[in-house]
Amino acid sequence: MLLIDRATVRRVYPMERATEVMAEAMRRYSSGLVDQPLRTILRPERDSGLLGTMPGFVAGEELAGYGLKAMVLKPENPARGLDLHIGIVMVFDPETGAPLAMMDAGAVTAVRTAAVSAVATDALALPDAGDLAILGSGVQARSHLEAMAVVRKLRRVRVWSRTPDNAEGYRQWAAKELGIEVEVMSRPAAALAGADLVCTTTAAREPLVEADALAPGTHVNAAGASFVDHRELSAEAVARAAFFVDSRQSALAESGDLKAPLDAGLVGPDHILAELGEVLLGRHPGRRDEREITVYKSLGLGVQDIMSGFAIAEAAAAQGLGHTWDQD
């Protein structure tokens, strides 16, 4: 079995490659080539954290087979200088079922989540969208800036964070690592004003994005608030938008952003226009006009981790990277 650390994941799985793999992952999911249950969340009363597991099987000629992700979320970790999410992604040999590779799940999640948002942006955003607002300043905020630059030419970038020092750190990181100038804004509405491309990457429990803050034609990647009791978008913002998801099943069961307008009677289950994979397969046209506000709600799917895991294992083996663990 190949053991692959965080640095190696990032080295062998650049955003451009991840975007290609994630587009195929979403096509396979919506084509019925993926078997996966809803993720299982264990929340012990005697601990502040939780354990999430996401197993699955992916069919196809390549990057296919069994895999799983197991992650522990510890709220205290950021104060310790650690990631909020800690865990592993495992993939198994398609022929024998033997463990093929195990890798850092935080690194995989950071790349694959942003890469799916890049796929959604390419499919749903206006071709000239490039005034980007990012809410949040953590791992996903960083990977989303990298991903958006892959699929759109960015004219302007603004960031908002609850912690001003974190926003300033983000600005400095973007300038140094990506050569992108970022403006720090004091309020979410200020970051959103005039933006035609939005990425929300927070763990907010209450909405940060109001309907009147979104300009006509804006595309929103709602990538944070991944639990049913968390929200980034107001019920009215969701109700006014053309709403796309990674998975209908997951969105109806797990999305607080969708649950709120459903509970308020503002929308019905048919407010989900399509899965992203259905748009990529040509089963739905996606954006219908230039003034339509589109929202892609991302909750994360096991297929994304599994196909990423196979792609990373393949690339690491080809480059002689990672550490081999002899199981005999």
C-alpha positions as CSV (number, residue, x, y, z in Angstrom):
1,M,0.0,0.0,0.0
2,L,1.2,3.5,-0.9
3,L,1.1,6.1,1.9
4,I,0.8,9.6,0.5
5,D,1.3,12.7,2.6
6,R,-0.2,16.2,2.2
7,A,2.7,17.7,0.3
8,T,2.7,14.8,-2.2
9,V,-1.0,15.1,-2.8
10,R,-0.6,18.7,-3.8
11,R,2.4,18.0,-5.9
12,V,0.8,15.2,-8.0
13,Y,-2.7,16.6,-8.1
14,P,-2.6,20.1,-9.5
15,M,-5.9,22.0,-9.8
16,E,-6.0,21.7,-13.6
17,R,-5.9,17.9,-13.3
18,A,-8.3,17.8,-10.5
19,T,-10.8,19.9,-12.5
20,E,-10.7,17.3,-15.3
21,V,-11.2,14.4,-12.9
22,M,-14.0,16.1,-11.0
23,A,-15.9,16.8,-14.2
24,E,-15.8,13.1,-15.0
25,A,-16.8,12.3,-11.4
26,M,-19.9,14.4,-11.7
27,R,-20.8,12.8,-15.1
28,R,-20.4,9.3,-13.7
29,Y,-22.5,10.1,-10.6
30,S,-25.4,11.5,-12.6
31,S,-25.1,8.6,-15.1
32,G,-25.7,6.1,-12.3
33,L,-22.2,4.6,-12.3
34,V,-21.6,5.3,-8.6
35,D,-22.9,3.4,-5.6
36,Q,-22.6,5.3,-2.4
37,P,-24.8,5.8,0.7
38,L,-25.4,9.2,2.3
39,R,-22.4,10.1,4.4
40,T,-22.6,8.8,8.0
41,I,-22.0,11.4,10.7
42,L,-21.2,10.3,14.3
43,R,-21.6,13.1,16.9
44,P,-20.8,11.7,20.4
45,E,-22.4,13.6,23.2
46,R,-19.1,13.3,25.2
47,D,-16.9,14.9,22.6
48,S,-16.9,18.2,20.7
49,G,-16.0,16.7,17.4
50,L,-17.6,14.4,14.9
51,L,-16.6,11.5,12.6
52,G,-17.8,11.4,9.0
53,T,-17.4,8.4,6.7
54,M,-18.1,8.3,3.0
55,P,-17.6,4.9,1.3
56,G,-18.4,4.1,-2.3
57,F,-17.9,2.2,-5.5
58,V,-17.2,3.9,-8.9
59,A,-17.6,2.0,-12.2
60,G,-15.7,2.9,-15.3
61,E,-12.6,2.1,-17.4
62,E,-10.2,4.1,-15.3
63,L,-10.1,5.7,-11.8
64,A,-12.7,3.2,-10.7
65,G,-13.2,0.8,-7.8
66,Y,-13.9,0.9,-4.1
67,G,-12.8,3.7,-1.8
68,L,-13.7,5.7,1.2
69,K,-13.0,8.8,3.2
70,A,-13.0,9.0,6.9
71,M,-12.6,12.4,8.6
72,V,-12.7,13.8,12.1
73,L,-13.8,17.4,12.6
74,K,-12.3,19.0,15.7
75,P,-13.5,22.6,16.4
76,E,-10.4,23.2,18.6
77,N,-7.9,22.4,15.8
78,P,-7.6,25.8,14.2
79,A,-6.4,27.3,17.5
80,R,-3.8,24.5,17.6
81,G,-2.5,25.4,14.2
82,L,-4.2,22.3,12.7
83,D,-6.8,21.8,10.1
84,L,-10.4,21.7,11.2
85,H,-10.8,18.4,9.3
86,I,-8.3,15.6,9.8
87,G,-8.6,12.2,8.1
88,I,-7.7,9.7,5.4
89,V,-8.8,8.7,1.9
90,M,-8.3,5.1,1.0
91,V,-8.6,3.4,-2.4
92,F,-8.5,-0.4,-3.1
93,D,-7.0,-2.4,-5.9
94,P,-9.8,-2.9,-8.5
95,E,-8.7,-6.5,-9.1
96,T,-7.9,-7.9,-5.7
97,G,-9.5,-5.5,-3.3
98,A,-6.2,-5.1,-1.5
99,P,-5.6,-1.6,0.0
100,L,-3.9,0.3,-2.8
101,A,-3.2,3.7,-1.3
102,M,-4.0,5.8,1.8
103,M,-3.5,9.6,1.7
104,D,-4.2,12.8,3.6
105,A,-7.9,13.6,3.3
106,G,-7.5,17.2,4.2
107,A,-5.3,17.8,1.2
108,V,-7.6,15.8,-1.1
109,T,-10.7,17.6,0.1
110,A,-9.1,21.1,-0.3
111,V,-8.4,20.4,-3.9
112,R,-11.4,18.4,-5.0
113,T,-14.0,20.7,-3.5
114,A,-12.6,23.7,-5.2
115,A,-12.1,21.8,-8.4
116,V,-15.8,20.9,-8.5
117,S,-16.6,24.5,-8.0
118,A,-14.4,25.3,-11.0
119,V,-16.3,22.8,-13.0
120,A,-19.6,24.4,-11.9
121,T,-18.3,27.8,-12.7
122,D,-17.3,26.8,-16.2
123,A,-20.7,25.3,-16.8
124,L,-22.9,27.9,-15.2
125,A,-21.2,31.3,-14.8
126,L,-21.2,34.0,-17.5
127,P,-18.3,33.5,-19.9
128,D,-16.8,36.9,-18.9
129,A,-17.4,36.6,-15.1
130,G,-14.3,37.7,-13.3
131,D,-15.3,40.0,-10.4
132,L,-14.9,37.5,-7.6
133,A,-16.1,37.7,-4.0
134,I,-14.9,35.1,-1.5
135,L,-16.5,34.8,1.9
136,G,-14.1,33.0,4.3
137,S,-10.3,33.0,4.5
138,G,-9.4,29.4,5.4
139,V,-8.3,26.4,3.4
140,Q,-11.2,26.3,1.0
141,A,-11.1,30.1,0.4
142,R,-7.5,29.6,-0.7
143,S,-8.1,26.6,-2.9
144,H,-11.2,28.3,-4.4
145,L,-9.2,31.3,-5.5
146,E,-6.7,29.0,-7.2
147,A,-9.6,27.1,-8.9
148,M,-11.5,30.2,-10.1
149,A,-8.3,31.4,-11.8
150,V,-8.1,28.2,-13.7
151,V,-11.5,28.6,-15.4
152,R,-12.0,32.4,-15.5
153,K,-9.8,35.5,-16.0
154,L,-10.2,37.4,-12.7
155,R,-10.4,41.2,-13.0
156,R,-11.0,41.9,-9.3
157,V,-11.0,39.8,-6.1
158,R,-12.5,40.8,-2.7
159,V,-12.4,38.7,0.5
160,W,-14.4,39.0,3.7
161,S,-13.6,37.0,6.9
162,R,-15.0,37.2,10.4
163,T,-11.5,37.7,11.6
164,P,-9.8,40.7,10.0
165,D,-6.3,39.4,10.7
166,N,-7.2,36.2,8.8
167,A,-8.4,38.2,5.9
168,E,-5.2,40.2,5.8
169,G,-3.2,37.0,6.0
170,Y,-5.2,35.7,3.0
171,R,-4.4,38.9,1.1
172,Q,-0.7,38.5,1.7
173,W,-0.9,34.8,0.7
174,A,-2.7,35.5,-2.5
175,A,-0.2,38.1,-3.6
176,K,2.8,35.9,-2.7
177,E,1.7,32.5,-3.9
178,L,-0.6,33.3,-6.8
179,G,0.3,36.8,-7.8
180,I,-3.3,37.9,-7.3
181,E,-4.2,41.2,-5.6
182,V,-7.0,40.8,-3.2
183,E,-9.0,43.6,-1.5
184,V,-10.1,43.0,2.1
185,M,-13.7,44.1,2.9
186,S,-15.2,44.7,6.2
187,R,-18.7,43.3,5.5
188,P,-20.0,40.4,3.4
189,A,-22.3,42.9,1.5
190,A,-19.3,45.0,0.6
191,A,-17.5,42.0,-0.8
192,L,-20.5,41.0,-2.8
193,A,-21.3,44.4,-4.3
194,G,-21.0,44.2,-8.1
195,A,-19.5,40.7,-8.1
196,D,-20.5,38.3,-10.8
197,L,-18.7,35.3,-9.3
198,V,-19.1,34.3,-5.6
199,C,-17.6,31.6,-3.5
200,T,-18.8,31.0,0.0
201,T,-16.4,28.9,2.0
202,T,-17.5,29.4,5.6
203,A,-18.8,27.3,8.5
204,A,-21.6,29.8,9.1
205,R,-24.8,28.7,10.9
206,E,-26.7,31.9,9.9
207,P,-26.9,33.4,6.4
208,L,-24.2,35.7,5.2
209,V,-25.7,36.3,1.7
210,E,-28.9,38.2,1.3
211,A,-30.9,38.1,-1.9
212,D,-30.5,41.8,-2.7
213,A,-26.7,41.5,-2.4
214,L,-26.5,39.4,-5.5
215,A,-26.3,41.2,-8.8
216,P,-28.2,39.9,-11.9
217,G,-26.1,37.3,-13.7
218,T,-24.1,36.3,-10.7
219,H,-23.0,32.7,-10.2
220,V,-22.5,31.5,-6.6
221,N,-20.5,28.4,-5.5
222,A,-21.9,27.7,-2.1
223,A,-19.2,25.4,-0.8
224,G,-19.4,25.9,2.9
225,A,-22.1,25.2,5.5
226,S,-22.0,21.5,4.7
227,F,-24.4,20.4,7.5
228,V,-28.2,20.7,7.7
229,D,-27.9,23.1,10.7
230,H,-25.5,25.4,8.8
231,R,-26.4,28.1,6.3
232,E,-24.6,30.7,4.2
233,L,-27.4,31.9,1.9
234,S,-30.7,33.4,3.0
235,A,-33.9,31.6,2.1
236,E,-34.9,34.4,-0.2
237,A,-31.5,34.3,-2.0
238,V,-32.0,30.6,-2.7
239,A,-35.6,31.0,-3.7
240,R,-34.6,33.7,-6.3
241,A,-31.8,31.6,-7.8
242,A,-31.6,28.9,-10.4
243,F,-30.4,26.1,-8.0
244,F,-28.0,23.3,-9.0
245,V,-26.5,20.6,-6.7
246,D,-23.9,17.9,-6.7
247,S,-26.6,15.3,-5.7
248,R,-30.3,15.7,-5.3
249,Q,-30.3,13.1,-2.5
250,S,-27.6,14.8,-0.5
251,A,-29.1,18.3,-1.0
252,L,-32.5,17.3,0.2
253,A,-31.1,15.4,3.2
254,E,-28.2,17.6,4.2
255,S,-28.3,21.1,2.9
256,G,-29.4,23.8,5.4
257,D,-29.3,26.3,2.6
258,L,-32.1,24.4,0.9
259,K,-33.9,23.3,4.0
260,A,-34.7,26.9,5.1
261,P,-36.6,27.9,2.0
262,L,-38.3,24.5,1.9
263,D,-39.5,24.9,5.5
264,A,-40.6,28.4,4.8
265,G,-42.7,27.3,1.8
266,L,-40.8,29.5,-0.6
267,V,-39.8,26.6,-2.8
268,G,-40.5,22.9,-3.3
269,P,-38.2,20.0,-3.9
270,D,-38.4,20.7,-7.6
271,H,-36.5,24.0,-7.0
272,I,-33.4,21.8,-7.7
273,L,-33.1,22.3,-11.5
274,A,-30.4,19.7,-12.0
275,E,-27.3,18.0,-10.7
276,L,-24.1,19.4,-12.1
277,G,-23.4,16.1,-13.8
278,E,-26.7,16.4,-15.6
279,V,-25.6,19.8,-17.0
280,L,-22.3,18.3,-18.1
281,L,-24.1,15.4,-19.8
282,G,-26.3,17.8,-21.7
283,R,-29.5,16.7,-19.9
284,H,-30.1,20.3,-18.7
285,P,-29.1,23.5,-20.3
286,G,-27.8,25.1,-17.1
287,R,-27.9,28.9,-17.2
288,R,-31.0,30.1,-19.1
289,D,-30.2,33.8,-19.6
290,E,-27.6,36.4,-18.8
291,R,-29.5,37.9,-15.9
292,E,-30.3,34.7,-14.1
293,I,-28.6,34.2,-10.7
294,T,-27.2,30.6,-10.5
295,V,-26.3,28.8,-7.3
296,Y,-24.3,25.6,-7.2
297,K,-24.7,24.0,-3.8
298,S,-21.7,21.7,-3.0
299,L,-22.0,19.3,-0.1
300,G,-19.2,16.9,-1.3
301,L,-19.6,13.3,-2.5
302,G,-17.6,10.2,-1.9
303,V,-17.1,9.7,-5.7
304,Q,-15.1,13.0,-5.7
305,D,-12.7,11.6,-3.1
306,I,-12.5,8.1,-4.6
307,M,-11.7,9.2,-8.1
308,S,-9.3,11.8,-6.7
309,G,-7.7,9.0,-4.6
310,F,-7.2,6.8,-7.7
311,A,-5.8,9.7,-9.7
312,I,-3.4,10.7,-6.9
313,A,-2.3,7.1,-6.3
314,E,-1.6,6.6,-10.0
315,A,0.4,9.9,-10.3
316,A,2.4,9.2,-7.2
317,A,3.3,5.7,-8.3
318,A,4.3,6.9,-11.7
319,Q,6.6,9.6,-10.2
320,G,8.1,7.3,-7.5
321,L,6.6,9.3,-4.7
322,G,4.9,8.2,-1.5
323,H,6.0,5.6,1.0
324,T,5.3,1.9,0.4
325,W,4.0,-0.1,3.4
326,D,4.6,-3.8,3.1
327,Q,1.5,-5.5,4.6
328,D,3.1,-9.0,4.8
